[in-house]
Amino acid sequence: MTETCIKIMGILNVTPDSFSDGGSFASFEAALAQADRLIEDGADILDVGGESTRPFAAPVSTEDELQRVIPVIEAVRRKHPVTISIDTTKAVVAREALRAGANIINDISALRKDPEMLSVVKESEVPVIIMHMQGTPADMQIEPRYDDVVADIVDFFAERISWITKNGVAKDRLIIDPGIGFGKTVHHNLSLLKHLETLSTLGLPVLLGHSRKRFLGEVTKISREVDRDLATAVASALCIDKNIAIVRVHNVAATRQALMVAEAIRRAA
């Protein structure tokens, strides 16, 4: 749908406390309306999440997370053929989401938090997104440190890819996400964006989740998250030459326009 080489993943936070749009789509009706809007705007993938992973976020019970995401996934699947991703670290939630119609597992813990997640992944044939995060949402932004942020994250993924494949999951099912804003300073995030192409040396598709993040606010001096869509779109457009497969964003329409322009320029004689 994007008409570019990069697919757009639209964010659907069915939570009361996400960093950017917490509470806006917490009700079933609001969530379904937002799903319709994201798909109409050109989302290739809809990423549904029921637990906030913003810095210092409190954990959510399995029951609450299931109640938030499963009805929405079921309703979207009945209405749209769009690819649906379940954003969760819980094996039970991932399994039930797949049964409800999800097509991708998006685990920010890279299969490290829930020991049962590997079993769910092995049972299914769906793609799996594994993300880098230093620490947990509760402590990840407390003085994050790296020797070399790009090299350290490449090493992290090399280890996780090796472990996951040795445990019976085909490498070609994996997608890697460097985890912009997850245990990184502004400098770390900018360095990662500058050297994103390095991640492609791992031989896997790369997802970038930079939308409305705090580092964009630091660079632009824009405090309100919802006002950072232009900055998000600019960063997305710069991914055209960085071997990025997917961008995960809140504002699909703005991102789609930015990618189409960047792609047209790239293809120009």
C-alpha positions as CSV (number, residue, x, y, z in Angstrom):
1,M,0.0,0.0,0.0
2,T,2.9,2.4,0.7
3,E,4.1,2.3,-2.9
4,T,7.7,2.4,-1.6
5,C,10.3,-0.2,-0.6
6,I,9.6,0.4,3.1
7,K,6.4,-1.0,4.7
8,I,4.5,1.1,7.2
9,M,3.4,-0.3,10.5
10,G,0.7,1.7,12.2
11,I,0.7,1.8,16.0
12,L,-2.6,1.0,17.8
13,N,-2.1,1.3,21.5
14,V,-5.1,-0.1,23.3
15,T,-3.8,1.3,26.6
16,P,-4.6,4.1,29.1
17,D,-1.0,5.1,29.6
18,S,1.1,4.9,26.4
19,F,3.6,7.7,26.2
20,S,2.1,9.5,23.1
21,D,-1.6,8.6,22.8
22,G,-2.4,6.8,26.1
23,G,-6.1,6.6,26.6
24,S,-7.1,7.9,23.2
25,F,-7.9,4.4,21.9
26,A,-8.5,2.5,25.1
27,S,-12.2,1.9,24.4
28,F,-13.1,-0.8,21.9
29,E,-15.0,1.7,19.7
30,A,-12.2,4.2,19.6
31,A,-9.6,1.5,18.9
32,L,-11.5,0.1,16.0
33,A,-12.1,3.6,14.5
34,Q,-8.4,4.3,14.8
35,A,-7.6,0.9,13.1
36,D,-9.9,1.9,10.2
37,R,-8.1,5.3,10.0
38,L,-4.6,3.8,10.0
39,I,-5.5,1.2,7.3
40,E,-7.2,3.9,5.2
41,D,-4.1,6.1,5.5
42,G,-2.0,3.3,4.0
43,A,-0.7,1.1,6.9
44,D,0.7,-2.2,5.6
45,I,0.8,-3.7,9.2
46,L,-1.3,-2.8,12.2
47,D,0.6,-3.2,15.5
48,V,-1.8,-3.8,18.4
49,G,-0.5,-3.4,22.0
50,G,-2.2,-3.6,25.3
51,E,0.7,-2.8,27.7
52,S,2.6,0.5,27.7
53,T,6.4,0.2,27.3
54,R,7.1,3.8,27.9
55,P,9.9,4.6,30.4
56,F,8.9,3.8,34.0
57,A,5.6,2.2,32.9
58,A,4.0,-0.2,35.4
59,P,3.4,-3.8,34.2
60,V,-0.1,-5.0,33.2
61,S,-1.7,-8.3,34.2
62,T,-2.2,-11.0,31.5
63,E,-5.9,-10.8,32.0
64,D,-6.0,-7.0,31.5
65,E,-3.8,-7.3,28.4
66,L,-6.0,-10.0,26.9
67,Q,-9.2,-8.0,27.5
68,R,-7.7,-5.0,25.8
69,V,-6.2,-6.6,22.6
70,I,-8.2,-9.7,21.7
71,P,-11.6,-8.1,20.9
72,V,-9.8,-5.5,18.8
73,I,-7.8,-8.0,16.8
74,E,-10.9,-10.1,16.2
75,A,-12.9,-7.1,15.0
76,V,-10.1,-5.9,12.7
77,R,-9.6,-9.3,11.3
78,R,-13.3,-9.7,10.5
79,K,-13.3,-6.3,8.7
80,H,-9.8,-6.0,7.0
81,P,-7.3,-8.3,5.4
82,V,-4.4,-6.1,6.8
83,T,-1.5,-7.8,8.4
84,I,-1.8,-7.6,12.2
85,S,1.1,-7.7,14.7
86,I,0.7,-8.3,18.4
87,D,3.0,-6.2,20.5
88,T,3.5,-8.3,23.7
89,T,6.1,-10.0,25.8
90,K,3.6,-12.5,27.2
91,A,3.3,-16.0,25.6
92,V,-0.3,-16.4,26.6
93,V,-1.2,-13.1,24.9
94,A,0.8,-13.9,21.8
95,R,-0.9,-17.3,21.5
96,E,-4.4,-15.9,21.9
97,A,-3.7,-13.0,19.5
98,L,-2.6,-15.5,16.8
99,R,-5.8,-17.4,17.3
100,A,-7.7,-14.2,17.0
101,G,-6.1,-13.4,13.7
102,A,-2.7,-11.8,14.3
103,N,0.0,-12.6,11.8
104,I,3.2,-11.3,13.5
105,I,4.6,-11.5,17.1
106,N,6.4,-8.3,18.2
107,D,8.4,-9.0,21.4
108,I,10.4,-6.1,22.8
109,S,12.2,-8.5,25.1
110,A,13.6,-10.5,22.1
111,L,12.1,-13.7,23.7
112,R,13.9,-13.1,26.9
113,K,11.1,-12.2,29.3
114,D,8.7,-15.1,29.1
115,P,10.3,-18.5,28.9
116,E,7.1,-19.9,27.2
117,M,7.3,-17.4,24.3
118,L,9.8,-19.6,22.5
119,S,7.2,-22.4,22.5
120,V,4.6,-20.1,21.0
121,V,7.0,-19.0,18.3
122,K,7.9,-22.6,17.5
123,E,4.2,-23.6,17.3
124,S,3.4,-20.9,14.8
125,E,4.8,-20.1,11.4
126,V,4.5,-16.3,11.7
127,P,7.3,-13.7,11.5
128,V,8.8,-12.6,14.9
129,I,10.1,-9.1,15.7
130,I,12.9,-9.1,18.3
131,M,14.0,-5.8,19.8
132,H,17.1,-4.6,21.6
133,M,16.4,-3.0,25.0
134,Q,18.9,-2.3,27.7
135,G,17.2,-3.0,31.0
136,T,13.4,-2.9,31.3
137,P,10.8,-0.2,30.8
138,A,11.0,0.4,34.6
139,D,14.7,1.3,34.5
140,M,15.9,1.5,30.9
141,Q,16.4,5.3,30.9
142,I,18.4,5.4,34.0
143,E,21.9,6.2,32.7
144,P,22.1,3.8,29.8
145,R,25.7,3.0,28.8
146,Y,27.5,1.4,25.8
147,D,31.0,0.9,24.7
148,D,29.9,1.4,21.1
149,V,26.1,1.6,20.7
150,V,26.0,0.3,17.1
151,A,28.5,-2.5,17.6
152,D,27.0,-3.5,20.9
153,I,23.6,-3.9,19.4
154,V,24.9,-5.8,16.4
155,D,26.6,-8.2,18.9
156,F,23.3,-8.5,20.9
157,F,21.4,-9.5,17.8
158,A,24.1,-11.9,16.7
159,E,23.7,-13.7,20.1
160,R,19.9,-13.7,20.1
161,I,19.7,-14.9,16.5
162,S,22.1,-17.7,17.3
163,W,20.2,-18.7,20.4
164,I,16.8,-18.6,18.7
165,T,17.8,-20.5,15.6
166,K,19.6,-23.2,17.7
167,N,16.3,-23.6,19.5
168,G,14.4,-24.5,16.4
169,V,13.2,-21.2,14.8
170,A,14.2,-20.5,11.2
171,K,16.3,-17.4,10.8
172,D,14.2,-16.2,7.9
173,R,11.2,-15.7,10.3
174,L,13.1,-13.0,12.3
175,I,12.9,-9.2,12.0
176,I,15.2,-7.1,14.2
177,D,14.4,-3.8,15.8
178,P,17.3,-1.7,17.3
179,G,14.9,-0.3,20.0
180,I,15.1,3.4,19.5
181,G,14.4,5.0,22.9
182,F,14.7,1.7,24.8
183,G,17.7,2.2,27.1
184,K,19.3,4.9,24.9
185,T,20.3,8.5,25.2
186,V,19.7,11.1,22.5
187,H,23.2,10.5,21.3
188,H,22.8,6.8,21.2
189,N,19.6,7.1,19.2
190,L,21.1,9.5,16.7
191,S,24.2,7.3,16.3
192,L,21.9,4.3,15.5
193,L,20.0,6.3,13.0
194,K,23.2,7.4,11.3
195,H,24.5,3.9,11.0
196,L,21.3,1.9,10.5
197,E,22.7,0.2,7.4
198,T,25.2,-1.6,9.7
199,L,22.3,-3.7,11.1
200,S,21.6,-5.1,7.6
201,T,24.9,-7.0,7.8
202,L,23.0,-9.5,10.0
203,G,21.1,-10.6,7.0
204,L,17.6,-9.9,8.4
205,P,14.9,-7.3,7.8
206,V,15.2,-4.2,10.1
207,L,12.2,-2.4,11.7
208,L,12.6,1.1,13.0
209,G,10.4,2.3,15.8
210,H,11.3,6.0,16.3
211,S,7.8,7.6,16.1
212,R,7.3,10.6,18.4
213,K,10.1,9.5,20.6
214,R,11.7,11.8,23.2
215,F,15.0,12.2,21.3
216,L,13.0,13.9,18.5
217,G,11.7,16.3,21.0
218,E,15.2,17.0,22.3
219,V,16.4,17.8,18.8
220,T,13.4,19.9,17.7
221,K,12.6,21.4,21.1
222,I,9.0,20.1,20.7
223,S,7.7,18.9,24.0
224,R,4.3,17.5,23.0
225,E,4.6,14.0,21.5
226,V,1.7,14.4,19.1
227,D,3.5,17.4,17.6
228,R,6.5,15.3,16.5
229,D,4.9,13.7,13.4
230,L,6.9,15.9,11.0
231,A,10.2,15.0,12.7
232,T,9.1,11.4,12.6
233,A,8.3,11.6,8.9
234,V,11.7,13.2,8.1
235,A,13.5,10.4,10.0
236,S,11.4,7.8,8.1
237,A,12.3,9.4,4.8
238,L,16.0,9.2,5.6
239,C,15.5,5.4,6.0
240,I,15.1,5.0,2.2
241,D,18.8,4.5,1.8
242,K,19.4,2.6,5.1
243,N,18.1,-0.8,4.2
244,I,15.1,-0.5,6.5
245,A,12.2,-2.9,5.8
246,I,9.5,-1.4,8.2
247,V,8.9,1.8,10.0
248,R,6.6,1.8,13.0
249,V,4.7,5.1,13.3
250,H,1.7,6.8,14.8
251,N,0.9,9.0,11.8
252,V,0.7,6.7,8.8
253,A,-0.5,9.4,6.3
254,A,2.4,11.8,7.0
255,T,4.9,8.9,6.9
256,R,3.5,7.6,3.7
257,Q,3.9,11.0,1.9
258,A,7.4,11.3,3.2
259,L,8.4,7.9,2.0
260,M,6.8,8.4,-1.4
261,V,8.8,11.6,-2.0
262,A,12.0,10.0,-0.8
263,E,11.5,7.0,-3.0
264,A,10.7,9.1,-6.0
265,I,14.0,11.0,-5.5
266,R,15.9,7.8,-5.0
267,R,14.6,6.4,-8.3
268,A,15.1,9.5,-10.3
269,A,17.6,9.3,-13.1
